[in-house]
Amino acid sequence: MSAIVDSLAQANPAISELIAPPPAPKRRGTLLIVDDEEGPRMSLRVIFKDNYDLLMAEDGPTAIELAQKHDIDVAILDIRMAGMSGIEVLERLKYVRPDLEAIMMTAFETTDTIRQALRLRACDYINKPFDIATIRNAVSQAMQRRMLESEIHSSAEKVHELLKELQNQRVEEQIAKTRGDIYASIIHDINGPLTVISGFVQLLNKRLSRNTQLGVEDLEFIKERLRIIERQVANCIEISRRYLGFLRQQCDETAPASLNHLLKDLDQLVRVHPSLQENEFRLTPLAGSDGEICVKINGTDVIQILLNLCVNAFQCSPLPHRVEVGGEVLRTPLNLAELKDSPNDRLLNVESLNNTAPLVKLHVRDTGPGIPPELLPKIFQPYFTTKGPRQGTGLGLNIVQRLIKEGNGALHVHTQPGEGTTFTVYLPGAELAK
């Protein structure tokens, strides 16, 4: 049958047009309207309901949630809103949908708000009360730009598919690089427990070399150090299993451990770590029942997160300074509006955060020199380091971010030049089963 149709089409172009499949319907485009006042919100709905697929939001969190669930082409945002401002909402929307086109509206125009909107790549700025023709033209131009970008992106994907067969060598190179990154991460993570093991073996050798006969006190000393060594060997095994599971795309379930138990293990790791040097280290366990709570991620990962942050804090300055570790349990969801990015603050992984109580809040605070604002956005990049070639790999903070993201947590960094830096980790918690 298909052969007959092909023959007819070749013989008569008019038949070819009749039997050709109809073109796919043109997409209308999706418009998000964000305004905490119902009047302007409904007015815009009436203006655009026949032209685009509309999504309506009366506040910032609702807008961000809609952006996570829907493909949005253009957003209209009121700058002055209760709670999150339009500028803050735009920054979050650009994180979720980087290609989104945005139109800002305000009845209180200032140079600062214009500058902030332009910094976030808003495509237009309209004053209230708006003129219908003006707002229609602004949305139409923004939608055309978005559709053109979408078509370019789609064409690029088709070209990518056509070139796929020619990229085998590049794929092999990428696989080799990925393996190298994994091997580097394994070596970096296992270095902590191995450092502890090495330190305690040296202590045992010194103790044994000084005494030809062992007393009760010596035996207790040796037994305690051997128990610590055994636990760190288990940590090495757990780390290797974690990476093997990653390579095999498996998820191993491990028995939960109380938070204070993990902090005790961390304390033993830090006390013998060479990065401690002349620095002061303080670890405050959680009080009461809070210390019995557990986290919903692998306990070894929690220790690796905190250890990497501690080592990073020790190495932030050659001068002696103090590093503190502590925490608390949050019995209510985290108020994300209080954690805003600024030259001295960064919030990471918030989009993957399981913001359900109880949450475990852990901090690593140092009294070092702080992080310069121009370096703060770079510190989590793989292999980025300000240390010498033999002093740091640039992997520690990148591993911290990855482990926190995999654990559905978030990370906040606050730094003040000349005063120090605080890394705060938020992880989903759970009551330890009795």
HELIX and SHEET records of a PDB file:
HELIX    1   1 SER A    2  ALA A   11  1                                  10    
HELIX    2   2 PRO A   13  ILE A   19  1                                   7    
HELIX    3   3 GLU A   38  PHE A   48  1                                  11    
HELIX    4   4 GLY A   60  LYS A   69  1                                  10    
HELIX    5   5 GLY A   86  VAL A   96  1                                  11    
HELIX    6   6 THR A  111  ARG A  119  1                                   9    
HELIX    7   7 ILE A  132  LEU A  163  1                                  32    
HELIX    8   8 LYS A  164  LEU A  166  5                                   3    
HELIX    9   9 ASN A  168  ARG A  210  1                                  43    
HELIX   10  10 VAL A  216  LEU A  247  1                                  32    
HELIX   11  11 LEU A  259  ARG A  271  1                                  13    
HELIX   12  12 GLY A  288  GLU A  292  5                                   5    
HELIX   13  13 GLY A  299  PHE A  314  1                                  16    
HELIX   14  14 LEU A  336  GLU A  338  5                                   3    
HELIX   15  15 VAL A  350  SER A  352  5                                   3    
HELIX   16  16 LEU A  376  LYS A  378  5                                   3    
HELIX   17  17 GLY A  396  GLU A  406  1                                  11    
SHEET    1   A 5 ASP A  53  ALA A  57  0                                        
SHEET    2   A 5 THR A  30  VAL A  34  1                                        
SHEET    3   A 5 VAL A  74  ASP A  78  1                                        
SHEET    4   A 5 GLU A 101  THR A 106  1                                        
SHEET    5   A 5 ASP A 124  ASN A 127  1                                        
SHEET    1   B 5 GLU A 280  LEU A 283  0                                        
SHEET    2   B 5 ARG A 322  LEU A 330  1                                        
SHEET    3   B 5 LEU A 359  ASP A 366 -1                                        
SHEET    4   B 5 GLY A 420  ALA A 430 -1                                        
SHEET    5   B 5 CYS A 294  VAL A 295 -1                                        
SHEET    1   C 6 GLU A 280  LEU A 283  0                                        
SHEET    2   C 6 ARG A 322  LEU A 330  1                                        
SHEET    3   C 6 LEU A 359  ASP A 366 -1                                        
SHEET    4   C 6 GLY A 420  ALA A 430 -1                                        
SHEET    5   C 6 ALA A 410  GLN A 416 -1                                        
SHEET    6   C 6 ASP A 345  LEU A 348 -1                                        
END                                                                             
